[in-house]
Amino acid sequence: MIRILSIVAAAVLCAYLAFTAFFFRERKQQDLCRDIQVVVLDSLDKHFINEKDLIGLLNQKKINPINKPLNEINTFEIESELLKNEMISRIQVYKTPSSQIIIEVEQKMPILRIMGRNNYYIDNSGSTMPLSARYVAHVPIAFGHIEKDFGTTDLYEFALFLQKDDFWNGQITQIYVHPDHEVELIPRVGNHKIMLGSLSDFEDKLSDLRLFYEKAMPKVGWNKYSVINLKYKDQIICTKR
């Protein structure tokens, strides 16, 4: 008899715990969203977008979750809409046990600024992003005859190389593109321009130039030449000032 009572008591207890868990889970899902917390993860480095911008986008699309039941909030929809902003690289939206919605954002990283009929940045994934009235990124500037296809392919690959190389990232400030896609470079140090020619084999050309900088420039001086020509394979042709 005692054994039967123990089994019945255990079954009743399990049913009660299951009902309680289900009840409170359902009740929690019906709780309203009381707050949004926006975290711009790279806000110390870049200032293209802020909390006010993101809340404004939510209001514009009528998907601001404040005062909506948690079980009716579609975090995937919020992510998808905010990712349409061309300043945003990655976004994650999730709910918390305290009835908050957390929005974590990473901004795009520009590596090159294009100036011409259209002004924009190219980021480190090869996509474009608009200029910002709030923040100017300190990246090389490219101008001249730059079609978007060339900017997001060959020129992007070149800019990515510069961005990853500490020496050239600090040395090259401007890039001029001729109609035939031959390229001139303006360095930060030295009163000369660099005729790179086509972007084919640009790594080898810049490797030769760096060696020339290290071996020859300290002897002749950084202002001796007006032009350093790298257009021809394994040759450096200098024009005296």
Secondary structure, DSSP 8 states (H G I E B T S, - for coil): -HHHHHHHHHHHHHHHHHHHHHHHHHHHHTSB--EEEEEETTTTT--S--HHHHHHHHHHTT---TTSBGGG--HHHHHHHHTTSTTEEEEEEEE-TTSEEEEEEEE--EEEEEESSS-EEEETTS-EEE--SS------EEEES--HHHHTTHHHHHHHHHHH-HHHHHHEEEEEE-TTS-EEEEESSSS-EEEEESSTTHHHHHHHHHHHHHHTHHHH-TTSEEEEE--STT--EEEE-
